[in-house]
Each structure stands twice: as structure tokens, then as C-alpha cells.
Amino acid sequence: EPAAPLSNQAINAVKKWENYFNGSSLKQKLVFRYLYEHLFIGHIHFKGHPDNEFFQWVRSKTPPGQAIEEINTIRPYDNPGPDPFYYRLRLVTETIVDKNHFVYELSNDKMGRYNTLFFNADFQVTDLPDYKPEIAANPFRAFQQIPLTARYQFLLDDAYYFVSGFIKGPVCRGEAATGSIRDHFWVVFNQPGVMDLEKVSKALAENNQILGLPGEELDAIGLFGWSKYDEFGKQYLYKKNEFYDHVLPGSQGFGLNNIWDGDGHNTNAALTVFRHFDSATVTKGLVGDTPHTGWVVDYPILERLHYLLVAGYNVYGTAGHQLASRTYMDIVRQDAEDNFLRFMPAMQRQVIYDSWYMGSKGILTADPLFNIDHETAVKYQTTDYKKEFFDQVRMRLGKAAGLADSINRCEQTECVRMGVNEVQRDVDSQMRNLAKLKGLELSALPEMSLLRVKTGDPQGDLVYTLIVNRAYSSLSRILFQDSRRVPEYDTLTVVPGFIGSYPNFFFSVDKNQLDEFVQMTRTTKTETGREQFFSGFGIRRTNPGIWHYSDWFNLKHRNDRGLEAGLLDMNRYHNL
């Protein structure tokens, strides 16, 4: 159907923001080029406007007020041509599907934040960076004139959005791509401003060449071009390790003050990433039980993730480009893991690292580097270091850590989720029993399934997402992941509501049958058992009611997640 005409409210908002984005000073041109290259892929929403109204930030040959003539380039930092161009906001008319839908909100507060970070800051822009790939593909060169703190804080403010960029962008598709991350891990961030900013900025400027990414060579990179950028990445890890040795006082290492606290309220400060074999999901908060691994992300990691996997990635590019992007991702992951290990007791770092990369090491990206001579400032009372570290992080973040997970991480006699009724509390207690299943007890479940719990009132039926976290001995190889599976270490995360864009299966269970569902999940091992389990509780492809259930889940998804919701994709629904 033809799109409805824009309301006067939307027209005025577009006009206001397009005028703002097309400022004429050198500082404005540089800052908005930086913002555009980070926001081009998402769905822009004006706060307070209808939940189904989104825009995309594009470059156009025509100025505000005229019909948009979009400048089509492969990457957002490609040369737009010799003629003047304008930043425009184009209405999104496609159906909103969850797999590529992530939202960035514009508001008066956001404009004020930009002014505080960039335009009220005391820095000068003397010239604009070239669009040559060797400059444009490297944000550490192209945007060196913008203070590091402003760039990093801009990314931190909406870290969930920027991590969603590579999770929901075109790069994160298929087993080979998602194999660069674990099935379940938590992400926190370095606190800006704790280390000497002048020294950090100087070090990044001196090493901006080895911070170069495969996008510098566009699609001219050869099949073995990955080796050059992997070597750059290794050099950077060594330089970073040396830098910390110089700037950390004495033998003192990192403490909780090095973890961004979200200013006490920003729930972007802690994220959870789930991999579902050939897709992935990121959500706010520390969801699930303590994971096997964790990431501590600093500014260079966050910036490289975006330029490697979003701004600089060409989904239709050559095999050389895609291979180089994939192998360099291993280096970025290792960088974030090394950061995490620096918060562990010095003598335990190698032990923990070895537990992540068991057996054959394959093609490792670099030696593990985590400043062994600098003991962490985190005080530990137990030997469960990862759990205790994240417990202390939760205390530091307070409200910024989000709601406590009372299903997967219940450590009390009775755990009650906030804001739920008696029926939900009863169902939650059964879900806690389900979440305790581990290893081969989970063999009947696919990677990600949606469970509808029937309460007797269709309007009050509940949804839980069941996520099986598959365990692997190592992530050191791109191919042959099955050979590194260790199913006896699999775990299950049960989340109230929706996680993921590609449900592998629907379950529908009456709340009075949940105990039986849990027991059958645990004991189903044979083909006969699977037949009984899936025919009794599952909605198979051959079930005449499958589209009724699909419609129900999509409507529930829309009602529960509102602005963030899109249609779920049935393309990976299993034929169990």
C-alpha cells in the first residue's frame, strides 16, 4: 500500500534535524561526517513520534526541501563525488523485520548531548580528511581532530545500538561469521578518563597505521591479504601491552574504577550477547548465569568493531575482503578478552585463558597478552573469580546494570521477579527448574525456541525464550566447528519475553503441564522420545496452526517490545 503522507510533526522534525546536520563550519562538517558513518545503517526514530515511523540517514545530491536523490555508495565513507552533497533523512517504507531492525532515537536531549560533546568542546578543526580509502577507512586517522573522549562517550551513550550494528548488520550471517564469538558472554566497557588522556591520545595517533583495517583496500584485497592486517593487529596488541606496562603505577593493575558505571543510570553499560549458531542477539543487562567468557571493551575495540564489521564491510565483496574481515575479528575478540583477563588475579590469567582455548590451538591470532606483572586491584574473597568480578561490577553499576536475573541466577531461597503477578511467579519457578538443565539434558532443544505458556486466559499467556548455549573447546578455527563441540558443557538460558530474530521452534504448554515439559526436556534422548516430545508440546511445520502461532508471537512481540520490535523471521524454523 502507498505510504501515508508524513504528519506535520514528522515534517518539522525532519526539517529541524536536516538543517542541524548540514552545518557549514569545518567542525560541523567533520562531526556530522563522523556521526553519519556511525548511524547510517540503523533506523532513526524521533522520540515521542509513532512507534512505526522510522528514517534512514543518507547522503543526497539535493538539499533539504527537495526530493532526495540518494548518493549510492558501497560504504558510508566512500567518496560522494565532487559536487556538494547533503545529509537527509529518508522515510523507511519497507516492512520492519526484527533481523535488521535496531533503533537510534533523536530528541532535543540528544541534540543537546551532541552540542556538549562536540560543539561546546574546546577543539579546532583546521581541515577535512580526504575520502581516500587509506584515510577514510581508518577512523583513528580520519577523525583525529575530534577529541577521543567525545568520540568514545558518543559510542558509550548508545553502546547497545553500536553493538547491534554488527550483530544485526549484514556481516553476522552464517556459521563461519558467527563462529568468531562464544554462544554466551557479557560485555562491559572501560571507564573514560581514568587513564591519562593525553598519553592515550598520543599513543593512538602514533600507532594509527597499525590500527588500519581491511577496508583500506576495499575489494582489491587479495585472498591472502588478511595476513597483512592480522600482523597489524598483533603489533597493536604488543604495543598496547607495552603501553600499559609504562602507564600503570608500579605493580598495580586494573580495578573496578576502570569499568564504566553508566553514570549510574545508563543501561548501555552492561550487555549480553547470545550466538544462535548462524545468527546472534545482543540485549541490555547481564542476562543468564555467569558465562564462560567476558569482554571488557575500550574505545579502540568499539571503534574497530564498527569500521571492520559495519561501516567497512561489503556483504557482496570479494572472498579476500570477507576472509580478512573474519580473521581480524578474532584479533578484536582476543583484545577484549585480554582486557577482561587483566581484571583477574595475575596468576590465574593463563589458566582461565587456557580453559577458553583447549586442545588443538589451530591458527591463533596472537599470543595472550594481559600484563602479568600488574596485579589486579579487584579484591577477591573466593576462587570463582569470573562470578565474583561480575557480582562486583553489578554493585558498581547499580541501576545501570538493569534488572537482576531471578530465573537463571537465583542465589536465594526464593527469587521473585519484580512487577509480576502470582501466575507469572508460579511459571517463573518452573522456568528456574528448566534453566538448571545442563549438558546432554539439553540435546532435544534447538539453539533458540519460543515457549508460549497457556494460562487459561489468551490475553494473559506468557512468552519465554529458551536459548541453548553450545559449548566449544576453542574458537581458534573458522571451519570444522563441529569437531570442537563439547556438548557436556552446554547450558540453558531462559529469558522472560523475546530474544532473537530467528525462532528455531515454537512450544506451546499449558501452565499445569510445565513440570512434565521440564522432565521430558531433560530425559528426551531417543527418536521415539523426540517424537512424543515435539508432537506433544511443539508446533511443527506440518501443524495446521503454525501460522496462527506465528501471528500470535509476532503480535505479542510487538506489544511487549514496541519500538524495538519487528517481524520474526521463520526462515530458520526447524523441521523437528
Helices and strands as residue ranges (DSSP letters): H 8-21, H 26-39, E 43-46, E 55-60, E 86-91, G 98-100, E 103-106, H 108-114, I 115-119, H 133-136, H 139-142, H 148-157, H 159-168, H 175-178, E 184-189, H 197-206, G 214-217, H 226-247, G 256-258, G 262-264, G 267-269, E 271-275, E 280-284, E 293-297, H 299-306, I 307-311, H 319-341, G 346-348, H 349-356, H 385-397, G 398-401, H 422-435, G 439-442, E 448-454, G 458-460, E 462-469, G 481-484, G 487-489, E 491-496, E 505-510, G 511-513, H 514-523, H 527-537, E 538-539, H 546-561, G 562-564
